Amino acid sequence: QVQLVESGGGLVQPGESLRLSCAASGSIRSIYVMGWYRQAPGKQRELVAGITNAGRTDYADSVKGRFTISRDNAKNTVYLQMSSLKPEDTAVYLCYSKIHVFASPTWGQGTQVTVSS
């Protein structure tokens, strides 16, 4: 079992930056990929970014060039650095992990990101 705890959400103005963190505990050696989804009111949950245990990254087209995902294996933590934030980035951001590509994800509790002037 893997447990995920997110932190770092908040309220920012358009154009500002924010960094999210997701700390994993439990059976962390079984993790193949970690990353972030987001869900805005009335919209489907969408993949934002993911990073595999080999360091391969994947991003949604809407965040490429603005968001960067990274991981600190020593701290079992994944980070999402978000820059040039837009109001449409407003959502609950959920950390996830999977033990292999076809596995069901484990979810964190979510953290709210609000971008508004």
C-alpha positions as CSV (number, residue, x, y, z in Angstrom):
1,Q,0.0,0.0,0.0
2,V,1.2,3.5,-0.9
3,Q,0.0,6.6,0.9
4,L,0.3,10.0,-0.7
5,V,0.1,13.4,1.0
6,E,0.0,16.6,-1.1
7,S,0.8,20.2,-0.1
8,G,1.4,23.6,-1.6
9,G,-1.9,24.6,-3.0
10,G,-3.3,28.1,-2.6
11,L,-4.6,31.3,-4.2
12,V,-2.4,33.1,-6.6
13,Q,-2.8,35.8,-9.3
14,P,-2.5,35.1,-13.0
15,G,1.1,34.9,-14.1
16,E,2.4,33.9,-10.7
17,S,4.0,30.6,-9.7
18,L,3.2,27.8,-7.2
19,R,4.9,24.5,-6.3
20,L,3.0,21.4,-5.3
21,S,4.6,18.6,-3.4
22,C,3.5,15.0,-3.0
23,A,5.2,12.8,-0.4
24,A,4.8,9.0,-0.7
25,S,5.1,6.5,2.1
26,G,4.4,2.8,2.5
27,S,5.3,0.4,-0.3
28,I,7.2,3.0,-2.3
29,R,9.6,0.6,-4.0
30,S,6.6,-0.7,-5.9
31,I,5.9,2.7,-7.5
32,Y,6.4,2.9,-11.3
33,V,5.0,6.4,-11.9
34,M,3.8,9.3,-9.9
35,G,2.3,12.6,-11.0
36,W,-0.7,14.9,-10.9
37,Y,-4.2,15.0,-12.2
38,R,-6.5,17.9,-11.8
39,Q,-10.3,18.3,-11.7
40,A,-12.1,21.6,-12.1
41,P,-15.8,22.0,-11.3
42,G,-18.0,20.5,-14.0
43,K,-15.1,19.0,-15.9
44,Q,-13.5,15.6,-16.2
45,R,-10.4,14.7,-14.3
46,E,-7.4,15.3,-16.6
47,L,-3.7,14.2,-16.4
48,V,-1.4,17.2,-15.8
49,A,2.0,15.5,-15.6
50,G,3.7,12.3,-14.7
51,I,7.2,11.0,-14.0
52,T,8.3,7.4,-14.1
53,N,10.9,5.8,-11.8
54,A,13.3,6.1,-14.7
55,G,12.8,9.9,-14.9
56,R,10.6,9.9,-18.0
57,T,8.1,12.8,-18.0
58,D,4.8,13.4,-19.7
59,Y,2.7,16.6,-19.8
60,A,-0.7,17.7,-20.9
61,D,-0.5,20.0,-23.9
62,S,-2.1,22.7,-21.9
63,V,0.7,22.9,-19.4
64,K,3.8,22.2,-21.6
65,G,6.4,24.9,-21.2
66,R,4.7,26.2,-18.0
67,F,4.8,23.3,-15.6
68,T,7.7,21.1,-14.6
69,I,7.5,17.8,-12.7
70,S,10.4,16.4,-10.8
71,R,11.1,13.9,-8.1
72,D,13.5,13.6,-5.2
73,N,14.0,9.8,-4.7
74,A,15.7,10.4,-1.3
75,K,12.6,12.1,0.0
76,N,10.1,9.9,-1.9
77,T,8.6,13.2,-3.1
78,V,7.3,14.5,-6.4
79,Y,7.1,18.2,-7.1
80,L,5.0,20.1,-9.7
81,Q,6.4,23.6,-10.3
82,M,3.7,25.7,-11.9
83,S,4.6,28.9,-13.6
84,S,2.7,31.5,-15.6
85,L,-0.5,30.3,-14.0
86,K,-3.8,31.0,-15.7
87,P,-7.3,31.2,-14.4
88,E,-8.1,28.0,-16.3
89,D,-5.5,26.2,-14.2
90,T,-7.9,26.5,-11.3
91,A,-8.7,23.0,-10.0
92,V,-8.2,20.5,-7.3
93,Y,-4.8,18.9,-8.0
94,L,-4.6,15.2,-7.1
95,C,-1.4,13.3,-6.7
96,Y,-1.4,9.8,-8.0
97,S,0.9,6.8,-8.1
98,K,0.8,3.5,-10.1
99,I,2.8,0.3,-9.7
100,H,2.7,-0.3,-13.4
101,V,1.2,1.4,-16.5
102,F,-2.1,-0.6,-16.5
103,A,-2.6,-0.5,-12.7
104,S,-5.3,1.5,-11.0
105,P,-3.9,4.6,-9.4
106,T,-3.6,5.4,-5.8
107,W,-4.8,8.9,-5.0
108,G,-3.8,11.6,-2.5
109,Q,-6.5,13.8,-0.8
110,G,-6.1,16.7,-3.3
111,T,-5.0,20.3,-2.9
112,Q,-6.9,23.3,-4.2
113,V,-5.2,25.7,-6.7
114,T,-7.0,28.9,-7.4
115,V,-5.8,31.4,-10.0
116,S,-7.7,34.6,-9.8
117,S,-7.1,38.4,-9.8
